[in-house]
Amino acid sequence: MSAMQGYTAKLTDGPLEGKTITTEFLESGEPRPSIEIPSGHKKYVYARSTSQEFEASDRPSAIDYRYLTTSFD
């Protein structure tokens, strides 16, 4: 099993297009199906895409995420 604790989420479209963030794998070892990114009184919700990159590991080092919606607090 890899010692890698997280991976890069690449935001491919929407309000945060072109940005990247580091996020953790789920306890199961799987990448997150979606991520919520807080910004003031709202959260941008992104869903995992099929594009993945690997660097000397069986788990991805980077995964593309597509914009779904914005939720407001």
N, C-alpha and C positions, 0 to 999 in steps of 0.2 A: 504494500500500500504506500502511496506517495505521502511525503511529509508536507506537501503543499496544503496550506490552510485556506487559501482564497483564490480568487481569479478576477480578471478584469472584465467588467461589463461594458461593452461598447454600445453607446446609444446611437442608433443609426438614423433616426428621424424624429419628428416632433419638436417640442420647444427646446430640448436639450441636445439636439442633433450634433454629432461630432464630439461630444463629451465622453469621458470614461470615468468609471468609479471602480473601486475595489470592493468586492463583496465576498462573503463567506459561503462555502458549500453548506447544504443542509446536513443535519446529523447523519443522515443516511449515506452521505458522500455524493449525492446528486447535486447538480447546479440548481439554483432557485428557478422555479417556473415563471416567477414575476418578481419585480422589485418596485418598491415605493421610495421615491426620492423627495424628501421634505424641502419646501421652499416657502418660507413665510407661513401664511395661513392656508397653504395648499400642498398637495402631494401629487407629483407626476407618477403615473403608473406605467411601467414598461413590462412587456412579456418577452420571454426567451424566444429567440429565432433558431433556425437550424444551423446557422453558420458558427463553427467553433474552430479554435486554433489550439494546437498542442505543442508543448516544448518539453521533450524528454520526460514525459509522464503519461500515465494512462488516463489522467483526468485533464480536462481542458484548462489552458492558461488564460484564454479569452473567449468570450461568447457575445454574439450580437443580440441586442434587445431592441424591440420595436415599440413605439409609443402606442398606448391603449387609450388612456383618458387622464383627466385631472380631477382629483377629488378636493373639495374645499372643507376646511374645519368649521 
